[in-house]
């Protein structure tokens, strides 16, 4: 067959392949067209030095013409790795969790890992379904911040049983085979309360979330200790534990505060968004912030610098938490370290004082 005739024939076969949209192109198709072994095709596609440069160019070009897609998933399964990390978080549409995702993704991408993300929407059932999907997707490791409703981690037991590394961050569950990454929420709660007291607060209220979650329970402990050290009586009536993510629950808490016989002069709120809603409600009632009531939030979200007065808050290092979580997980997977030997990693947080809590300038 003459060279031109042969080229036309090859091009015709390529067009046949392309027109058949249902056909999955394999290295065997490329090998058959070039009359070489599948092993040579595989080496050529992976830029192996044993394959001649001219042959390698033909392999790569034909693969491109045929629309060949490397089956990375199958390849990784043979290596018992998928190079995929799972991330389950309560909700994506929060500044904190968005920052965590960015931190995880940066480290994962640099290390050649793909990130698979799902959100529980604060529901235990959805979290369990997400965990099952992650397990069936054969993720190499899993990062989790627990849902508001989660009471146990039975749905993560398959990971533990199979030795798939599991790291909890922010909202954690203590387990001997899992690592937790947190800030010192007890210290943060204590510092917030001490600050309000230093500004003259004597009747304090704490609006918090589900006290089964470590973040809220630990901040409450810090709140209590600060009151005790300053000889300010603690009352359960001054702790409003609500679903912090439901605005109707927050509005009910605000109504409770406004109806108190003796209104508080300092309020510590579990997140910035709720604190901002509270400030707006107080201002609507002609209550001055911080003159009548001082307000402190938590997380250092961008909204804290938009509200007037600017909101005192606690800087929660979401991006750093994501980086640390991903780096520890990947180092474990690569045999650099054993995460089980480190049960808890505590990151630094900082109280950021702004006008919403400043009386003594």
N, C-alpha and C positions, 0 to 999 in steps of 0.2 A: 504494500500500500504506500503511495506517495505521501510525503510529509504533509502537503496541503490537504489531501484527502483524509489523512489520519486525523489532522486537527479538526476538520469539519465534523468527522465522526464523533470525536470526543466532545466537541461543543454540542452536538445533537443530543448525546447521552446526558450531558449536564442539564440541558433544557428539559429533558424528560424527567430528571430528578427534581428539578425546581418546580415543574408543573404539578408534580404529585405532592400536594401539600401535607398529606397524611404520613408521608414516609419520613422516618427518623434516620438521618444520615449517620453512619457509623464509620469507624476506622477501617472496617472490612470493605465498605463501598469504595473508599479512597484507595485502599490497597489493590482492589480488583481493577480499578481504572488505570492505575499506574504500573500494574503487574509487579508489585513488590509485596513483601510480607506485612501483615498487620503490625508486627513488632517494630518494623522499620518506620511505619507511619506514626506509631505512638512515640517513638524516640524523636522523630523529626518534629512533631508538634510540640515536644517538650524541649526542643533545641539541644538535643544530645550531641556531644562532639563526635561520636562515632559515625554519624550520618553525614555524607558528603554535602557540601554547601549547595550544589546544584539540585541534588535530590530533595534537600530540605525546602528549597524555594518552590519546587513543583508541588510538594506535599501541602505546604502552607497555602499556596495559591488555589489549588484544587479544593482544599477544605473551605476556603473563603467562597469560591464559586458555588459550591454545593450547599452552602449554608450550614456547615457542620458546627455543632455546639458540643463542647466538652462536657461530659457527664461527671461533673465534679462530685456530685452526691454519691454516685456509685463508686467512684474512685476512693473517696474518703471512707466509705463503708468498708472497703477492703482493708483499709488501714485502721479500722475501728475508731475513726474520728470523723466528725462532720465539719469541724472548724466553725461551729455555730454556738453562740452563747444566747441563752434565753433570758429575758427580762420581763418580770411581771410586776406591775406597779398599780396603785389604786386608781390613778387618773392621770391622763397625759396633760390635760389643760390646767396645770398649775405651774407657777414659775419654778418652784422647787424641783418638781419631778422632771420638768423640761430641762433644767440644768443638769440633773442626774443623768438623763439620757445623753446629753451632749458630752458629758465626761466619760461615760461608758463607751460611747460610739468612737470617740477619739482614740482611746486606748485599744479598743477591739480592732479598729481599722488598721492602726499602725502595726498590730501584731498579726494581721491577716485573717482575722475572724469576722464572720458575719453576725449581725445582731438581729435577733427575732424578738419583737416587742408585742406585749399584749397588756390590756388594762382590765382590772377586776371590777371597776366602777363601784368599789367599796362593798361588793357582794361576795360572801363566802362561797356561794354556789358557782358563781362565774370564775372566781379564783381557782376553784377545784377543776373546773372544765379547762381553764387555761393551762393548769399544771399538767393535765392529761395530754393535751395537745403538744405541749413542750416535750413531754416524755416520749410520745409517739414520733415526734420529729427528730428524736435522737440528739438533742442538744448535748454538747460536751459538758456544760455546766449551767447553773441557773442562779440568777440574782433576783431577790424578791423583797418588796416592801408590802407588808401584809394589809389586807383589806380591813376596813372599819369593823365589819361584822365577824371576822374570823376568830374562832374560839380555840381551835386546835390545828395541828399541821399534819393530820393523817393523810391528806391528799398529796403531801410531799414525801411520804414514806417510800414509794417506789424509787425515788432518787437516792435516798439514804441507803436502801437495801442493795442497790446496784453500785454503790460507791460513786455516784455522780455528784461532784462537788456542789454544795448549796450554800450560798451566802445571803443572809438577811441584812438589809440596811434600813435605817430610820425606824420603821415599825418592825420590831424583831421578835423572835421567839427563841428563847434560850434552849439549846440542844447540844449535847456533847459532841455530836458529829458535824455541827454547823458553826460557821463563823458569823458574828454580828458586827456591823459597822454603824456606830452611833456618835452623837455628841453627848456630852454630860448634861442631860436634861435636868437632872436634880440641881446641879450647880447653876444652870441657866435660870431655872425657876426661882432659886434662892436669890440670885443677883438682881433679877427684875424686881422682886418684892422688897429687897433691901433698898433699892434705888427709890421706889415709891415712898417708902417710909422715910428715907433721908430728905425727901422733898415735902414732908409734913403729913403724909397720908396716915390716918389712924383707923379708918374703916375701909377695909379692902374687900373687893370681890374678884373672884377668879372664874372666868368663863372658859371652860375646857371641853375636851371631847370624851370619847369612850375610855373610861378609866381602866378597861382591860388591856388597852394598848400601852406599852411601856413609855412612849413619849409623853403621854398625858399624865399617867400615874406618877412618873418621876418628877415632872414639873410641879405637880401638886405637893409632893413631899418637900421640895425646896421651898414652896410657898409657905407651908406649915412651919418649917423650921425657922424661917425668917420672922414670922409672927411670934413664935415662941421666944426667940432670942430678944425680941423687942417688947416682950410682955404685953402683946396685943392678943386678946382672946380670939380663939378660932371657933367659927360656927359653921356647921354643915350648910346652913342657909345661904352662906356667902360663897358657896361653890356651886356653880350652875353647870352641870355635866350634860351636854347636849350633843346631837349630831351636828358637829361643827360645820359640815358641808351643806346642811339644809338651811336655806334662808328663813323658812317659816319657823324652824326651831330657834334660830338666832333672834328673830323678831319677838318670839315668846319670852326669851331670856331678857331682852331689852325692856319689854313691858313689865316683867317682874322687877327689874332694877328701878324703873321709873315709879313703880308702885310701892317701893320700900318705905316704911315709916321714917327711917333715917337713911337717906341716900348715901352711897359710898363716896369717898373722895379720891379713891384710886382703884382702877380696874385693870387687871392683867388678863389679856385675851390670847387664846391659843394660836391664832394666826392673824396675819396682817389684814386679809380681806375682811374678816369678821370685825376686826378693830376699826377699820375704816367705816364700815356700815354703822357701827355703834357711834362713832364720832358724828356722823351725819345726822343720826337720829337724835343725839343729845343737842346738837346745834339747832335742830328744828324745834326742840322744846325750849330754846333760849337758855340752855345750860352751857356755860363756858368751859372750854377745854384749853388749857389745863386749870383755869381759875377755880371752877367749881369741882370738876372731876378730872383727874389725870388718867391718861390711857396709854397702855403699852401693848404692843402686838408681838408677833413672833414670825421669823423667816427672812426679814429684810427684802420683801418683794418690792419691785419698782413702784407699786402703788403707795408704798409708805412715804415716798418723797413727793407725791403728787397732792395728797390730802393736805388741807390747811387746818390746823398747824401740822407740820411734818411729824410723822409718827416715830416715837421711840420704839425700838424693836431689837430682836436678837438676830445677828447674822448667822444663817444656817448654810454651811458651805456645800451646796448641792453638787456643783460641778466637781469639786474635790472629792466628795463622797462617791460619785460615779467613777472617777478615775481610780481611786483607791480600791473600790470593789472589783472593778474589771481587772486591774493590775494584779491583785492578789489571786483572783480566780485563774487568770491566764498563767501566772507564774506557777501555780499549783499544777495546772494541766501540762505545763512544759517541764515539770520536774525540778523547778528551781527552788520551790519551798512547799511546805505542807501546811495548808490553811487550818487543818484540824488542830495543829499545835498552838494556834492563836485563836482563842475562843472569842475575844471581843477586842475590837479596835475602836478607840475613842478619838474623835477629831475635835479640834478646837472650835468653839463658838465665841462670839463677842457681843456684849451689850452695846448697842449704838444709841446714844442718848440724843434725842431731838426735842423740839418744842412741846410736844403733846404731854410731856411729863415733867416739864421744868417750871417750878414756881420760884425756887431760890436761885436766881440768876446772879 
